């Protein structure tokens, strides 16, 4: 699961930034073959490598450790959502949908 998610995130982020694999590799100072192998899911990158690649695209890696219950459910996310007002929840979902649509269409995000 990690490999597939990382491959998709890197590919979409790179395309959203308008970079080819070769251009991203040059900016991040990694071999182009490394970018290709990460995007194809052939290798799992180190966190530092992934962060370097994402930063070259104008993004950064954010990692959060969360506690899951015995059923594999992350209750912290549920608690965080319940702390929001209904209006705040709708706004958050709307913003997430807009971001997803922008990433999927390959349109670079404004800084």
PyMOL commands that set and color helices and strands:
alter all, ss='L'
color gray80, all
select helices_A, chain A and resi 2-16+21-28+32-39+47-56+75-83+86-105
alter helices_A, ss='H'
color red, helices_A
deselect
rebuild
show_as cartoon
